[in-house]
């Protein structure tokens, strides 16, 4: 059988060109596979233009030159057409794998609605905080600190001793049952007369909810 050279440029597409030339040459895909020692699937890939399934370009271009000689067409033109198809396939593949654009989150925009919501939240937080503060005040005893005398059990030679301390404003203060004076900041100062022997001094602070705090000093007068 005599093959005549044909121009690939006159055919509509790369795969269609090869298929038409092969069929006009009276060759089946199996026969081409046998003559070129190629898998039949490579002929299918070429004719279906599934370029991405073919082996590396160097190998593909090598058997394309042999295929061109078998079909009696210009091997340089066939390889050139293949390279064009390979570039197109590569471009389409890259486009298909482009990542989706990252959607940026919307910027926070101050509107009358957002301002009212923010103020509402602040008011709610304040109310909750005040509620827990009052609850803690109700459940806890008032603060009471004796600054002078600092010791709990001690001996003195003087029959007069001064008690100084601090408690919470508005608290009722008693020293051995006698009410003491508290200034607006919660400070107090009281002079206590001692008797010979052991003196037990009880300082108690009671808030308006009945919660109390008691400090006891034991003083021995010689």
NUROKOL-215833 format. One record per residue: x, y, z of N, C-alpha, C, CB in turn. Coordinates in steps of 0.1 Angstrom, whole numbers, plus 2048, in hexadecimal, padded with zeros to 3 digits. Glycine has a CB too. Example, Ala and Ser with C-alpha at 12.3 -4.5 7.8 and 13.67 -1.06 7.14 Angstrom:
2
8847C784E87B7D384E8847DF84E8717D385A
8807EA8478897F584788180084F88D7FA839
! end
This chain:
222
8097F480080080080080980C8007F680080C
8058167F780D8227F680682D7FE8108267E7
80D83580780884080E80C84D80880B83F81D
80485680780786380280786D80D7FD8687F7
81087780C81188181680588A81681E889815
80088E8227F48968237F88A182D7E888E827
7F18AD82C7F48B88357EA8B78407F38C582D
7EF8B884C7E68B88587DE8C48597EE8B5864
7E38CF8537DC8DC8547CF8DD84E7E58E784E
7CC8D48447BF8D483E7B48CD8467C18CD830
7B88C78517AE8BF8597A98C88647B38B285E
79C8C58697968CE87379D8CF8817888CA875
7A28C48867A88C48937B38B989379E8C189E
7BC8BA89E7C78B189F7C38A289F7CF8B48AB
7BA89F8A87B68918A97AE88C89D7AD88F8B5
7A689589779E89188B7A888F87F79489C888
7B289787F7BC8968747C28888747C78A1875
7C78858807CE8788817C586C87E7D487688F
7B986D8837AF8628807AC8618727A2864889
7A986C86B7A686C85D7B18668547A287A858
7BE86B8577C98668507CB8588527D686E853
7CA85385E7CC8458617C283C85A7CB842870
7B584185A7AA8398537AC83984479D83F857
7B084583F7B38458307BF83C82C7B685482C
7C883A8367D38328337D08238357DF83583C
7C38208397BF81383B7C580C8477C280B82F
7C88148517CE80E85D7C580F8697DB816861
7C48038707BC80387D7C58088887B67F5880
7BF80B8937C780F89F7D08048A47BE8148AA
7CA7F88A27D27EC8A77DE7EA89E7C97E08A7
7DC7EC8917E77EA8887F27F588A7E27EC879
7EE80188D7F880C8907FF80889D7F181A891
7F88038A77FE7FF8B38087F48B17F37FA8BD
8057EB8A880E7E08A581B7E589E8077D589D
8197ED8948247F288C82D7FB89481F7FA87F
82880389D83080D8A48348088B282981A8A5
82F7FC8B58317F68C382C8008CE8407F38C5
8208048CC81A80E8D580D8088DB81781B8CF
80980B8E77FC8078EC7F180E8E47FB80B8FB
7E68078E17DB80C8DA7D58188E07D08018D8
7D68198ED7D08248F47D78318F17D1822903
7E48318ED7EA83D8E97E48438DC7F983B8E7
7E183A8D37DA83E8C67CD8448CA7D98328BC
7C583E8D37B88438D77BA8518DD7B283A8E1
7C48538E67C68608ED7C986B8E27D285F8F6
7D18678D87D48718CE7C88758C67DF86C8C4
7C086B8C27B486E8BA7A98758C17AF8618B3
7A88728CF79E8798D77A38868DD79A86F8E2
7B08898DA7B78958DF7B78958EE7AF8A18D9
7B988A8F47BB8899027CA88A9057B487C909
7D08959037DE8979037E48949117E28A58FE
7DC89891B7E18979297E488892D7D789D933
7DE87F9267DF8709297EC86A9227D3869925
7F28719197FD86C91280A86D91B800874905
81486591882186592082887391E82A85A91C
83487492383C88092283E88491484987E929
83F89291284089790484B8918FC8428A6905
85688F9028628898FB85E87C8F586E888904
8588738FD8548668F88498678ED84F85D903
83F8708F08348728E78388778D982987B8EC
8418818D98468878CD84E87C8C584F8938D0
8558738CC85D8698C58548608BD8658618CF
84985B8C48408528BC8388598B283784A8C5
8368668B482E86E8A983686F89C82B87C8AF
84487089E84C87089284B86388A85B874896
84B85889284A84B88B83C84A88584C840896
83284F88C82484E88782385687A81A854892
82A86287A82986A86E830863862831878870
83B85C86484185585983884985484E84F85E
83184385E82883885A81C83E852822831867
81784A85680C85084E811858842804859858
81E85984182486183681F86F83682185A828
82087584281D88484382988B84981088684C
8298988498348A084E83689E85D8338AF84A
8418988628428958708448A287884E88C872
84B8AC87284D8B987A83F8C087C8568C2872
8378BF8718298C58728218BE87D8228C5865
8228B187D81A8A988681E8AC89581B89A883
82B8AC8978308AF8A482C8BD8A98408AE8A5
82D8C789F8298D58A281A8D58A682C8DE896
8128CE89E8038CE8A28018C88B07FC8C6897
8098BE8B38078B78C080B8C18CB8108AB8C1
8168C98C981A8D28D38108DD8D58288D98CF
8098E18CB7FE8EB8CC7F38E58D57F98EF8BE
7EF8D98D27E58D28DA7E98D08E87E18C58D4
7F68CD8EA7FB8CB8F87FA8D89008098C68F8
7FE8E38F97FD8F09007EF8F49048038FB8F7
7E68F18FB7D78F48FD7D28EC9097CF8F28F1
7D68DF9097D18D69147D78DA9217D68C7911
7E48DE9217EA8E392D7E48F09337F98E592B
7E08F992A7DA90592E7CC9029347D890F921
7C48FA92D7B78F69337B88EF9407B08ED929
7C28E79427C48E094F7C78EA95A7CF8D594D
7D08F49577D38FE9617C79069657DF90795C
7BF90995B7B391195E7A99099677AC915951
7A88FC96479F8F496C7A38F397A79E8E6966
7B08F497D7B58F298B7B89009927C28EA98B
7B490B98C7B69179937AD91899F7B392398A
7B391C9AB7AB91C9B77A19279B77B491F9C3
7969259BE78B92F9BE79093B9C677F9299C5
78C9469C27909529CA78B9529D878B95F9C3
7939579E178F9579EF7869639F279C9589F8
77B9609F777196B9FA775972A077639659FB
77797EA0677B986A1276E989A1A782993A0E
770988A2776598BA3076199AA2F769987A3E
75599CA317509AAA307559B2A3C7419AAA31
7599BFA3975E9C7A437529CCA4C7659D4A3D
7569CEA5974C9D2A627489E0A607519D0A71
73B9E3A5D7369F0A5A72E9F5A6672E9F0A4D
731A01A6A72AA07A7671DA0DA70732A12A7D
712A08A75705A0EA716FDA10A7E6FDA03A68
6F2A18A7D6EAA1BA896E5A0EA906DEA23A86
6E3A04A886DE9F7A8D6E99F0A966DA9EDA82
6F69F0A907019EAA977049F2AA470D9E9A8E
7039FFAA3705A07AAF6FBA04ABA705A16AAC
6EEA03AB66E4A00AC06E69F2AC66D6A01ABA
6EA9E8ABD6ED9DBAC26F89DBACC6F09D1AB7
7039E2AC970F9E3AD170B9E9ADF71A9EBACB
7049F4ADF7009FBAEB6F79F1AF46F8A08AE9
6EE9EAAED6E59E1AF46EE9D6AFB6DC9DAAEA
6F89D1AF47009C6AFA7089CCB0670A9C1AEF
70D9D8B047149DFB0F70B9E0B1C71A9ECB0B
6FF9E5B196F69E6B256F39D9B2B6E89EDB20
6F19CFB236EE9C1B296F99BCB316EA9B7B1D
7069BEB2C7119BAB337139C1B4071E9BBB2B
7109CEB407119D6B4C7069D2B5670E9E5B49
6FA9CFB526F09CBB5B6F39BDB616E29C9B54
6F99B4B596FD9A7B5E7089A8B6870199DB53
7129B1B6571D9B3B6E7199B9B7B7279BCB67
70F9C3B7A70A9C9B877029BFB8F7019D5B83
6FB9B7B886F39ACB8F6FC9A3B976EA9A4B86
70799FB91710995B9871899DBA371A98FB8E
71B9A9BA17219B1BAB7189B2BB77259BFBA6
70C9B5BB57029B6BC17009A9BC76F59BCBBC
70099EBBF6FE991BC470A98DBCD6FC986BB9
716990BC972298EBD1722996BDE72E991BC9
71D9A2BDC71C9ABBE87129A5BF27189B9BE4
70799FBED6FD99ABF670298DBFD6F0996BEE
70A985BF670E978BFB71B979C0371096EBF0
723983C01730983C0872F98CC1573A988BFF
73898AC1E739992C2A74099FC2774098AC35
73D9AAC2F7449B6C2D7539B5C3073E9C1C35
75B9BDC297699BEC2B76C9C4C397709C5C20
7759BFC417799C4C4E7889C2C507719BEC59
78F9CDC5279E9CCC547A29D4C607A69D1C47
7A89CEC6A7AD9D5C767BC9D8C737AC9CCC82
7BE9E5C727CC9EAC6F7D49EBC7C7CB9F8C68
7CE9F0C877D49F1C947CA9EDC9F7D9A00C97
7CF9E4CA87DB9DDCA87DC9D2C9E7DE9D7CB6
7E89CFC997E99C5C8E7E99B7C947F69C8C87
7EE9B5CA17EE9A8CA67E09A3CAB7F89A7CB2
7DF996CAC7D2991CB17D398ECC07CF984CAA
7DE989CC57E0986CD37ED98CCD87E0976CD6
7EC995CE17F899CCE67F69A2CF47FC9A8CDC
8019A7CF98019ACD078049BBD0780B9A4D10
7FD9C3D0F8009D2D0F8019D6D1E7F59DAD08
8079E2D208089E7D2D7FF9F3D2F8169EBD30
7FA9F9D247F1A04D257E2A00D257F4A0ED19
7DAA07D2C7CCA03D2D7C3A09D227C6A07D3A
7C9A11D197C2A17D0E7C9A12D017C2A26D0F
7C0A0ECF87C6A09CEB7BCA0FCE07C79F9CEA
7C2A12CD47BBA18CC97B9A0DCBE7C2A25CC3
7ADA0BCBA7AAA02CAF7A7A0BCA279D9F9CB2
7AFA07C977ADA0EC8A7ABA03C807B9A17C87
7A2A06C767A09FCC6C797A02C607999F0C72
7939F9C5878B9FCC4C7819F2C4A7949FEC3F
7759F6C4576A9EDC407639F4C357619EAC4C
7589EFC317519F4C25748A00C2A7499E9C1E
747A0AC2273EA16C26730A11C2773FA21C1B
728A16C3071AA12C33719A06C3B714A0FC25
724A00C407249F4C487229F8C577319ECC47
71B9F0C5F71A9F3C6D7269ECC7470C9EDC73
72D9F4C7D7399EFC847369EFC937459F8C80
7399E4C997389E4CA87459DECAD72C9DBCAC
7499E4CB97559DFCC07509DBCCE7609EACC1
7509CECD174B9C8CDD73C9CDCDF7539CCCE9
7359CDCD47269D0CD57239DFCD47219CBCE1
72D9E7CD672B9F6CD572E9FBCC77359FDCDF
724A02CC1725A07CB4731A11CB2718A0DCAF
738A0FCA7743A18CA5740A21C99750A10CA2
749A2BC97746A35C8C74FA31C8074AA44C91
748A32C7474FA2FC6874EA3BC5F74AA22C60
759A40C59758A4CC50753A47C42765A53C4F
752A51C3974CA4EC2C755A45C2374BA5BC24
762A43C2776AA3AC2076BA2CC26778A40C1E
764A2BC32765A1EC39770A1DC43766A13C2F
776A28C46781A27C5177BA29C5F78BA32C4E
781A23C6877CA25C76788A26C80772A1AC7A
786A2CC8B790A2DC96789A2ECA3799A3AC94
78DA25CAC785A24CB978FA22CC477AA19CB9
78EA29CD0796A27CDC78FA1ECE5799A35CE3
796A14CE9791A09CF2798A09CFF7929FBCEB
790A09D0A796A08D187979F9D1C78EA0FD22
7A39F5D217A69E8D257A59E6D347B39E3D20
7A29DAD387A39D6D477AE9CDD497959D0D4B
7B29CCD557BE9C3D587BA9B5D557C29C5D67
7C39AED4F7C19A0D4B7BE99FD3C7B599AD53
7B7995D387B4992D2A7A899AD267B1983D28
7A99A1D1A79F9A9D1479C9A3D067A29B8D13
79099FD0478C99ACF77849A5CEF78498DCF8
7899AACE57839B5CDD77D9AFCD078D9C0CDA
7709B0CCE76A9ABCC27669B7CB975D9A2CC6
76B9B7CAD7679C2CA475F9BBC997749C9C9E
7539C0C9774A9B9C8D7459C4C8373F9B2C94
7459C0C7673F9C8C6C7339C1C667499CCC60
7279C8C6571B9C1C607159CAC557109C0C6C
7139C4C4970D9CCC3F6FE9CCC407119C7C31
6F79D4C376E99D5C376E19C9C346E49E0C2E
6E89BEC2F6E19B2C2C6E49A7C376E69ACC1F
6EA9ACC436EC9A3C4E6F899BC4D6E099AC50
70099CC4370D995C4271799BC4B712993C33
71F993C52728999C5C736994C5A723997C6A
74099BC6074E997C6075399BC6E75699EC54
759991C7475E993C8276D992C8475698AC8C
77399BC8B78199AC8E78299BC9E7899A6C88
78A991CA378C990CB279B993CB6787983CB7
79D99CCBF7AA99FCC57AA99BCD37AE9AECC2
7B5994CD87B7990CE67C2998CEB7B9981CE7
7BF9A0CF57CA9AACFA7CB9A7D097C69B9CF7
7D79A5D0D7DA9A3D1C7E09B0D217E4997D1E
7D99B6D2B7DE9C2D327E59BDD3F7D29CCD35
7F19C1D417F89BED4D7F39C6D598079C0D4B
! end
